[in-house]
Every structure is written in structure tokens, then in C-alpha cells.
Amino acid sequence: MNTSVSIKDKKEFIRWFLSNYQLKKRESVWILNYLINHDSILDNVHFVREARYCPRGIVISTHCSKDVPFRFYKNHIVTTDAEKSFHDIRLNRNDPIYIQLSFKNVNQSADYVAVLEDNPFLPDDFFITKKEKNLAKEILQASLFEYQRDKLQSKIDHALDNRDQKSFQVYSQQLSELKSKYYSNHQDIPKFK
């Protein structure tokens, strides 16, 4: 999805889309037809997911979609007035415009995926929820704890094999502190070893 999409491919896709779907707002049809007929503007059109994050984005929905009929985003201002967006497109012909189409089975449409580009404006944490971040942090901490615990346990075993009481006490103390620190921060985790 990183490569740019040709004007020809965009035109073919828009024609396919308009012939296969009925849009919730008739002005959306006007906008898409306008884009087909103006190559210089269509060259600046990018089909993306989550257009709301873009500096200049449009969301167009079909009747088979549960999403809002139309949204135009420009520099954190949102409108449902398709005529205003049409006017903005005509006035700012050389500015990139990011379009998100919402229709049934959008994620399974090979035609849409063929023109879809990566959205460069998505926040870094867009695909990762806070719950997932916390889970990843917990897994990392647990893995680190287990590695350090196993390493200390191996040193304790080695000290016992060599009858090295001093090393045994040092490593046993370190293991005790490691477990105490870890389990105090993770009170809901059962203490097995």
C-alpha cells in the first residue's frame, strides 16, 4: 500500500465504486465524478483508512454502511456539508485530499485495497490499545523476571555444587530481593518458584 496509485487506476476504481454502490449523499457522487474529470486534482487524491486524522479528509458512506453519510475534515474542523468540501476541493486543487470510503465488507474489497494507501497521519499508537500496551509491558516484565530468576538459580546451584557458602548466600539474597520486588509490583500473580 505504500506505492502511489496511478490516476488511471483511481479513475477505474471510482467508476467501479459508483456503479456498484449507492451513496447516502448525492453530493458525494458529484464530488467523485468531479475528481474523475480533473486529473490534476485526482493526482492529489489518496484513498486511506481513518481520514479523520488527515489535515484534509473526506469520509463518504454508502447505504449499506452504518457510518455517517458524509464528513469533511480540514485542520481539526469537521462539517457534514458536502458542498463546502466540494468548494474547498476546487479552490485548493494542488493540496492533498484523503478519502475514506465506507461500505459493506470494505475490508474484503480487493478493488478498494488496490487503490488504498497508508495513512501517514495515523497516531503512533493507533493500532495498539492501552490494554495491549499494558499486556505487552507485563509480558516483558515477566520474561525479564524469569530470565533473571533462572540465572540466579543457576548461580545458586553452581555455588552449592562447589560448596561455596559465600556465593550461595549472595545469590540467595539477590534472588530473594528479586522475587520480593517483582511480586510486590505484581500482587495478582501466583508465586510458583
C-alpha positions as CSV (number, residue, x, y, z in Angstrom):
1,M,0.0,0.0,0.0
2,N,3.0,2.4,0.1
3,T,3.3,2.9,-3.6
4,S,1.4,5.7,-5.2
5,V,-1.6,4.8,-7.3
6,S,-1.9,6.0,-10.9
7,I,-4.6,8.4,-12.0
8,K,-5.9,5.7,-14.4
9,D,-6.3,3.2,-11.5
10,K,-8.1,5.8,-9.4
11,K,-10.5,6.6,-12.2
12,E,-11.2,3.0,-12.8
13,F,-11.8,2.4,-9.1
14,I,-14.1,5.4,-8.7
15,R,-16.2,4.3,-11.8
16,W,-16.4,0.8,-10.4
17,F,-17.4,2.1,-6.9
18,L,-20.1,4.5,-8.3
19,S,-21.6,1.7,-10.5
20,N,-21.7,-0.8,-7.6
21,Y,-22.8,1.3,-4.6
22,Q,-25.5,3.9,-3.8
23,L,-24.1,6.7,-1.7
24,K,-26.0,8.2,1.2
25,K,-25.5,11.8,-0.1
26,R,-25.9,12.7,-3.7
27,E,-23.3,15.4,-3.3
28,S,-20.7,12.6,-2.8
29,V,-21.5,11.3,-6.3
30,W,-20.8,14.9,-7.6
31,I,-17.5,15.1,-5.8
32,L,-16.3,11.7,-7.1
33,N,-17.4,12.5,-10.7
34,Y,-15.7,15.8,-10.4
35,L,-12.5,14.1,-9.4
36,I,-12.7,11.7,-12.3
37,N,-12.8,14.6,-14.7
38,H,-9.9,16.5,-13.3
39,D,-6.6,14.7,-13.4
40,S,-4.6,17.4,-11.7
41,I,-6.9,17.1,-8.6
42,L,-7.2,13.3,-8.8
43,D,-3.4,13.2,-8.7
44,N,-3.6,14.6,-5.2
45,V,-6.3,12.2,-4.0
46,H,-5.3,9.4,-1.7
47,F,-7.7,6.7,-0.6
48,V,-6.9,5.9,3.0
49,R,-8.4,4.4,6.2
50,E,-9.2,6.8,9.1
51,A,-9.4,10.0,7.1
52,R,-10.4,11.9,10.2
53,Y,-6.7,12.1,11.2
54,C,-5.7,13.7,7.9
55,P,-5.3,17.5,7.6
56,R,-7.9,17.4,4.7
57,G,-10.0,14.3,4.7
58,I,-13.4,13.1,3.5
59,V,-15.5,10.2,4.6
60,I,-18.1,9.0,2.1
61,S,-20.6,6.3,3.0
62,T,-22.9,4.1,1.1
63,H,-26.4,3.0,2.0
64,C,-25.1,-0.4,3.1
65,S,-22.8,1.2,5.6
66,K,-23.7,2.1,9.2
67,D,-21.3,5.1,9.2
68,V,-22.2,8.7,8.9
69,P,-23.2,9.7,5.3
70,F,-20.5,12.3,4.8
71,R,-17.8,14.1,6.8
72,F,-15.2,16.6,5.7
73,Y,-12.2,17.3,7.9
74,K,-9.9,20.2,7.5
75,N,-7.4,21.2,10.1
76,H,-9.5,19.9,13.0
77,I,-12.7,21.4,11.7
78,V,-15.5,18.9,10.8
79,T,-18.5,19.5,8.6
80,T,-21.2,17.4,7.1
81,D,-21.8,19.9,4.4
82,A,-20.6,18.2,1.2
83,E,-20.9,21.5,-0.8
84,K,-18.3,23.2,1.4
85,S,-15.9,20.3,0.8
86,F,-16.6,20.5,-2.9
87,H,-15.8,24.2,-2.9
88,D,-12.6,23.5,-0.9
89,I,-11.5,20.9,-3.4
90,R,-12.0,23.3,-6.3
91,L,-10.2,26.2,-4.5
92,N,-7.2,24.1,-3.3
93,R,-6.6,21.9,-6.3
94,N,-3.0,21.2,-5.5
95,D,-3.4,20.2,-1.9
96,P,-3.6,16.5,-1.0
97,I,-7.0,15.2,-0.2
98,Y,-7.5,11.9,1.7
99,I,-10.7,10.0,1.1
100,Q,-12.1,7.1,3.2
101,L,-14.9,5.1,1.7
102,S,-17.3,3.3,4.0
103,F,-19.3,0.4,2.5
104,K,-20.3,-3.2,3.4
105,N,-17.3,-5.6,3.5
106,V,-14.9,-2.7,2.9
107,N,-12.0,-4.7,4.3
108,Q,-12.7,-7.6,1.9
109,S,-12.8,-5.5,-1.2
110,A,-9.8,-6.2,-3.5
111,D,-10.8,-3.3,-5.7
112,Y,-10.6,-0.9,-2.8
113,V,-7.4,-2.4,-1.4
114,A,-5.8,-1.9,-4.8
115,V,-6.1,1.9,-4.5
116,L,-5.7,2.1,-0.8
117,E,-2.6,3.9,0.5
118,D,-1.1,4.1,4.0
119,N,-2.4,7.0,6.1
120,P,0.7,8.9,7.1
121,F,-1.2,10.9,9.8
122,L,-2.3,8.0,12.0
123,P,-1.1,8.4,15.6
124,D,1.8,6.1,16.6
125,D,-0.4,4.2,19.0
126,F,-3.4,3.9,16.7
127,F,-3.2,0.1,16.2
128,I,-2.3,-0.6,19.9
129,T,-4.8,-0.1,22.7
130,K,-3.8,0.9,26.2
131,K,-4.8,-2.6,27.3
132,E,-2.5,-4.2,24.7
133,K,0.4,-1.8,25.8
134,N,-0.1,-2.8,29.4
135,L,-0.2,-6.5,28.5
136,A,3.0,-6.2,26.4
137,K,4.7,-4.4,29.4
138,E,3.5,-7.2,31.8
139,I,4.8,-9.9,29.4
140,L,8.2,-8.1,29.1
141,Q,8.5,-7.7,32.8
142,A,7.6,-11.3,33.5
143,S,10.1,-12.5,30.9
144,L,12.8,-10.4,32.3
145,F,12.0,-11.6,35.9
146,E,12.0,-15.3,34.8
147,Y,15.4,-14.8,33.0
148,Q,17.0,-13.1,36.0
149,R,15.4,-15.6,38.4
150,D,16.7,-18.6,36.3
151,K,20.1,-17.1,36.0
152,L,20.4,-16.5,39.8
153,Q,19.0,-20.0,40.5
154,S,21.7,-21.4,38.2
155,K,24.4,-19.5,40.1
156,I,23.0,-20.8,43.4
157,D,23.1,-24.3,42.1
158,H,26.6,-23.8,41.0
159,A,27.6,-22.4,44.4
160,L,26.0,-25.4,46.1
161,D,27.8,-27.8,43.8
162,N,31.1,-26.1,44.7
163,R,30.3,-25.8,48.4
164,D,30.8,-22.0,48.0
165,Q,28.8,-20.8,51.0
166,K,29.6,-17.1,50.5
167,S,28.4,-17.1,46.8
168,F,25.4,-19.1,47.8
169,Q,24.4,-16.5,50.4
170,V,25.0,-13.6,48.0
171,Y,23.0,-15.2,45.2
172,S,20.2,-16.4,47.5
173,Q,19.9,-12.8,48.9
174,Q,19.7,-11.4,45.3
175,L,17.1,-14.0,44.4
176,S,15.0,-13.2,47.4
177,E,15.2,-9.4,46.7
178,L,14.3,-10.0,43.0
179,K,11.3,-12.1,43.9
180,S,10.2,-9.6,46.6
181,K,10.4,-6.7,44.3
182,Y,8.7,-8.5,41.4
183,Y,5.8,-9.9,43.5
184,S,5.2,-6.6,45.3
185,N,4.6,-5.0,41.9
186,H,2.6,-7.9,40.6
187,Q,0.4,-8.9,43.6
188,D,-2.1,-10.7,41.4
189,I,0.4,-13.2,40.0
190,P,0.7,-16.5,41.7
191,K,4.1,-17.2,43.3
192,F,5.3,-20.6,41.9
193,K,9.1,-20.5,42.2
